[in-house]
Amino acid sequence: MKQDTGLRPAEIEIRGLTKIFGEGDRAVTAISRADLILEQGEFISLLGPSGCGKTTLMRIVAGLEYPTEGEVEVRGLPVWSGKRRSKKATKPVSMMFQEARLFPWFTVAQNVALPLRIAGVGKAERMARAHEICETVGLKGFEGHRPGQLSGGMRQRASLARALVTDPQVLLLDEPFGALDAMTRDALNLELMEVCARAKVTTILVTHSMAEAAFLSDKVVVLASRPARITGVVDIPFERPRTLDLQRSVAFQDMVADLRNQLQESHHG
């Protein structure tokens, strides 16, 4: 039983989290005894090589994958009880994937409004909210378009709008801009930072990019594979709001180099 300190619980708390796929000789440890705490409004990135458990960790927080051992709490509520997921714990959580996953026969506004439709929100209210959030992410004037009429960057804007339409307290991002060109990715990262800061949403980003992690995050969590584990948590010291000019600074380049060194050490250690 936890002692009542009178303080609000952390937004996300992960304790002793382990996930093993398969059994016996074929067992693969995706995550080994991970501990992590996120406070409200914090933006962290999970950085590590492919197969180190980044996406698996995120899916467990989202309630999409159950842990083998350990605990995950969102706003003080356990996400998992054995293999049973708590809908109440995951209600304030929204997730955005690497692919936009938009329905081609829906308009942009209809795709964005879909989570509200599933939640039983009336048509007028959900469409008004969809138009509002479309404007926030730079999709004003495209609400009536179909996904096939949009560029890759615009489709990801629609996917981001859909993730934000329910006003989540926790936003999980699985390499959402990884397939985009550098200029589009920069533009979307700036908008993502602004939206997250304005909404005070707690955010976890999975990325392979050290520069992206350093630019967006308050903290970067470095993971190693085989065995999959957290090897370090790096505080990012740059003031907010941040602009793209930051990336040209010596301090930023030094931070990226430090992250690269930590990643290499964790990989070979």
Secondary structure as GFF3:
##gff-version 3
##sequence-region A 1 269
A	DSSP	beta_strand	12	21	.	.	.	ID=ss1
A	DSSP	three_ten_helix	24	26	.	.	.	ID=ss2
A	DSSP	beta_strand	28	38	.	.	.	ID=ss3
A	DSSP	beta_strand	43	47	.	.	.	ID=ss4
A	DSSP	alpha_helix	54	62	.	.	.	ID=ss5
A	DSSP	beta_strand	69	74	.	.	.	ID=ss6
A	DSSP	beta_strand	77	78	.	.	.	ID=ss7
A	DSSP	beta_strand	80	81	.	.	.	ID=ss8
A	DSSP	beta_strand	84	85	.	.	.	ID=ss9
A	DSSP	alpha_helix	87	90	.	.	.	ID=ss10
A	DSSP	beta_strand	93	96	.	.	.	ID=ss11
A	DSSP	alpha_helix	108	118	.	.	.	ID=ss12
A	DSSP	alpha_helix	123	136	.	.	.	ID=ss13
A	DSSP	three_ten_helix	147	149	.	.	.	ID=ss14
A	DSSP	alpha_helix	152	164	.	.	.	ID=ss15
A	DSSP	beta_strand	170	174	.	.	.	ID=ss16
A	DSSP	alpha_helix	182	199	.	.	.	ID=ss17
A	DSSP	beta_strand	202	207	.	.	.	ID=ss18
A	DSSP	alpha_helix	210	216	.	.	.	ID=ss19
A	DSSP	beta_strand	219	224	.	.	.	ID=ss20
A	DSSP	beta_strand	229	235	.	.	.	ID=ss21
A	DSSP	three_ten_helix	244	248	.	.	.	ID=ss22
A	DSSP	alpha_helix	250	268	.	.	.	ID=ss23
###
